[in-house]
């Protein structure tokens, strides 16, 4: 059963929360991060990506970058930008995007639950990407970017969330530059805390929705601290990692689309003919998203087409093989376009659905040749893959809205 604990949060003062809150560190390249951090001195991005404080000739992973992050964090605390709550609490974090709300519990999840697969994964991680966050967390002795977790909706938790958000004024209530509204409530009533902790203890599976690298990094720092403290008893803060847990019925997964550089030596006519070996193909009047699972839309030479994956192919294989992203990879991208390993092939690029169909057109008309719009993977497909102990293909899910960093910090 899952261990999901209240914690002592370090968080920004109410009057500066909107200035501190920042998009996750990994949505920016270095230049974008530098520009965004420079526009707001209090932005947590200055701490999350401390290379922004140096000239471009300083390596992103230089040890002094992590020391600078620690220095900035300690300075902000000394200045009173951050406050430390005096008791262990849960928090409720609500994000509203385009009129759609999702409301989660901010808490600390168990490293042992991660190691024992109570917290389930659906994506591989890469060692080089983990190392950056390992060094960041270890140097600051703090987890600063929450892991996005999902669980099957639970009546007791839902009831507390509904009551608290309806009866109590939020600690934070602001709209970010991208139009997403963020609201936060503190749950400090001892009865509510006991009920929430007990409700999670009755849940058998929790799933990483987004943040596999952050989770893996937090766990590896925990294991390092356990080696350094062989007398640890499990109660230490390094045995838990910062998370926001959302019920499955509130989550939206957006499409994660593909753009490919060339037709692998084929003419347009030859390519369109090859596709129809396993897909039905119909021209469209203009740009459009796929309308259901088993469909994709394709943009090539200024024209849009609707692809329908054959029913026979959709019934083959396991929870991973039957995903739309897998079927396109296995029966189109690899055999026709020559994309053997989408994780490493430089001829394919992945474009989050938040960027729209216009971005797919732009890429195919400029540096790429052809773009595919996918039907979004569902949260239940994600659960099925994780429950089977399998892994999704890369870039199968795009969650929106993104959790902000800097609103909650867990010191270890």
N, C-alpha and C positions, 0 to 999 in steps of 0.2 A: 504494500500500500504506500501511497505517496506521502512524503514528509514535506510540508510547505509551511514555513515558519514566519511569524512576524519578526521584525528586525528594527534596530536603531538606525534610522536614516539620517544621512547628511544630505541636506537639500537647500536650494536657494531660498533667500528671503522672498516673501510673497511679492514685494514690489519690484523685484528684478528677475523673477522667474522667466518671463517672456524673453528677456535679453540673454539669459543663460542657456535656455533650451536650444539644442542643436540637433540637426539631422545626424544619423549615424556616421561614424568616421569613414566608413568604407563606401559611401555613395559619392565621394569626391576624389578626383585626382589631385596631385599636389598643388597645381596652380589654382584650381577651383577652391581647394581648402584654404589656401593663402588669401585669396580674395574675400571669401566668406568670413574668415576669422578677422581679417583686417577691418571689415565693415562694422564689427561689433566687439569691442575689447572684452566684454564680459562673456561672450559666447563660449560655451564649453568646448567648442572646436579648437580653441587655442590650447587647451589641455589635452584633448583627445588626439590632436595632430600637432604636436609641439614643434615639428619641423617648420611650421609656418612662422616661427619666431627667428628663423635663421635664413641666411642667404642660400640660394639654390645650389651652391657648391658643397653644402653640408649634406652628407648622406642622410636619407630619411631614417635609417636605422642606427645612426651613430649613438653611442651610449649617452652623449650629452643631450640628445633630444629627449630621452626618457627622464634624465635628471631635471631638465627644464620643465617637463610636465609636472614632476613632483614639486618643484619650486613654485610654479604658478598655482598649483592646487593649494599648497600650504599658505601662500600669500593671500589667496581669495578667502580662505577660512579666517585668517588673521584679520582681514579687512571687514569681516562680517557679511560678506556676500553669501556665504553658506552658514546655515545654522545646523546644530545637531539636536535632534529630538531627544527628550530625556527618558523615553520609554520605548519598549518594543511595540510596534504597531503594524497593522496592514494599511495599505493605501488603496484607494480605488482610482483608477486612471481611465478616463473616458476621452476618446478621440472621435470627432465628428467631421466627416468629409463628404461634401456634396449631399448633405442631409442624412447621411447614414451614420449611425452611432455604433461603436464597439467599446465595451466597458470591461476592464480587466482588474484583477487583483495584483497589486505590487507586493512582492514577498521574496523570501529566499528559499530556493529549491535545494534539494540535497545532492551533494556530490555522489554519495553512495547510491542514490536512486539512478543517477546517470550511469554509474559503473555497472549497476545490476540490471539495467534496461527497463526499470520502471519508467524512466524518462527515455522515450524512444526517438531514434534518429532516422532520417530518410535520405541523408546526403553524406557523401564523403567529405572529409576536410583535407586540406593541403598543409603540410608541415611548415612551409615557408610563410604561409599566411597566419598560422597560429603563433609563430615566434614573436611577431610584432606585439600582439596583445598579451602574450605571456610576459614579456618584458615590461609592458605598460602597467599591467595589474600588479606585478611583483614589485616594481619600483615605487608605485604609489601606495602599495598595500591597500588597494581599494578597487572594487569593481564599479565601473562607471557607465557601462552600456548594458541595459537589461536584455536578457534573452527572451524572445517572444515564444511563449509556450501556449499550447492549446489543450483543452480537455473536453470531454463530453459534458454538456450542460448539466448542472446540478441544482436541484430545486432550492436547497437550503442557502447556498451561496447566492443564487439569483434573488432570493427574497431579501437578504441583507443588503445587497447592492441596490435594489429598488428602493428600499426604505431609506438608506443613508443618503443616496443621491437626491431623493425627494424631500427629505426633512432638514438636511444640514447644508449650510453654505459651504461652497468649495474653498479649499486653500488657494488654488490657482484656477484662473478662468481667463484664457487669452486666445486670440486667433493669431496663428503664425503667418508669415509672409506668403506661404503657399495656400492659404485659405483654410487650413485645418485648425479646428478649435480643440484646445486641450483644457480639460478640467480634472482637478485632483481633489479627493476628499481623504481625510484621515479617519481610520477606523481604530479608535482607542478604547472603546467599551470592552471590558473584560469578557462579558458574555458573548458578544459578537466575535471577538478574537477566538474564544474557545470553540464556538460553533463552526467558524471557517476552518480552523485547524482540523477539527474533527471530520468535517465534510471532505476535505482533501485526503484525510487518512483513509477514507472509504473508497477512494478512486484508485483503480488498479493501474491505469496507464495515463501518462502525460506525454505530449508530443512536442518536439522542437518544430515550430513552424518556420521561424527565421532566426538566424544567429548561431548556426552550427559552429563556426570558427570561434566566436566569442565563448560559447559554452565549452568547447574543447580546451580553449586556453585557460578559462577559469578553473577547470578540473585539473589541468596539469600544474597550475600554480598550487592548488590544494595538495596534490600529491607531493610536490616539492616541499611544502611546509610540513607535511606529515613526516617526511624524511628528516627534516631539520628539528622536529619535535617528536621524537619516538615515543614519548610518554603521553601523546595526545589522547583525549578520551572521547572525541566526537562532538563535544559541545562547542569547540572553538569556531570562531566565525569563518575561518578558512575552509570549513567543511560544507559551506553553503554558498550558493551563487545567486546574484541579483536577477530577478525574473519578473515578467508581467504575464499573468496567466489569463487567457480568454476562453469563454465557452465557445464550442464549435459552431453553434447556430448564429453567432454574430460575425463570423469572419468572412471576408471576401478575398478570394485569390484572383488576381488579374492574369491575363494572358502574358506569357513570356515568349516573345516572337523571335524569328530567325531571319538573318539576311546572309546571303552567300555570294562570294566574289565572282564566280563564273559558272558556266554550264559544263565544266569538265570536258571541254573539247567538242561538245555537241552543238549543232545548230539549234535554233529555237524550234524548228519543225521537228527535228529528231527528238529533242527533249520532250516536247508535248506528246509525241507518239509513245515514248517510253513510259511516261507517267501513267498512261491509260492501261498498262498491264495490270496494275493493282488499285487504281483510283479512277472513279468517274470524274470527268472534267467538263465544266460548263462555263462559258464566258459570262461575265457580270456586266451590268450597265455602268458600274462605277465602284468606288471603294466600299468595302463592307467587311464586317467581322463574320466569322463562322457562327452559325446559329445554334449548333448543338454539338455534343460529343460525337466524334467520328468525322467531323468536317474540319477543313482548314481553308483559308483563302490565300491566293498567291498573286503577287504583282510582278509582271515581267514585260519589259518593253512598252510601258505606258498602259498596259491592260491588266484588269483584274479577272481572276478565274476562281471558281469555287471547286474545291476538291472534296470528294466523298470517299472515305476509306472503305474498302469492300467489307461487307459483313463477315465474310469468312475469316479475314485477317483479324478482325476485332475479337473473335472468339478463341483465338489461339493464345496459349501461354498463360503466365501468372499475372499477378497484380501490376508488375512493372511492364511486362511485354504488351499488355493491353492498353497502356496509356497512349494517348494520341501522339505525344512527343516521341515515344518509343517507336510507334508504327511508322511515323514519317522518317525517323532515323534509319530504321531497319529496311524499309521498302522503297525509300526515295533518296534520302541524303547519301547513304552509303553506296548502294548498288548503282545509282544513276549519276549522282554528283560527286562521288568519290570522297565523301567526308567520313573517314574511317573512325576517328576518335574526336568527337566534338569538344572534348576537354582541352585538346592541344592543337587541333587543326586551325591554322591562322586564316583559312579561307571562309570560316563561319564566324558570325558575330551574333550576339544575343541582345535583344532590345526589349526593355520592360514595357508592358502594356500601357503604363501611365503616359508614355510618350506619343501614343496615338498612331493611327494608320499613316498620317502625313510623314512621320519619321521613317516608316518602312518605304514609302515612295521615294523620299529624299535619298535614302541610302542606296536603293536600287538604281536610281537615276544618276548617282555620283560615283562613290568609290566601290560600290558593290554591283551586282547584276540582277539579283532576284531576291524577293522577300516573301516570307510566309507569316501570316497571322494565325495564331493557334487559338483553339477553344480552351478556356482556362481549366487547369487541373482542379478538381474539387477537393475540399477538405477531407471528404470521406475516402477518396482515392489515396490521399496522403496517409490517412490512418491505416488503410488496408496495406499499403506498401510497408509502413513501419511495423505493423503487427506481424507481418510475414517475415520480418527481419531482413528485408530487401532494401535496396537503395535506388532512388530515382535517377534518371539521366540528369546531367548538369542543366541548370537553369530551367527547371520544370515549373517553378512556382514564383510568383511575384506578389508579395503582400503589400497592400496599402490600407490605411496610411502607415507611415513609418513611425516607430516609437522614437521619442526625443531622448537624447543623452543629456546628462547633467541635472535632470529633475530629481533623480534619486541616486544616491551613492551608498554603497555598502562597503564599509571599511573592514579589512580582514586582519 
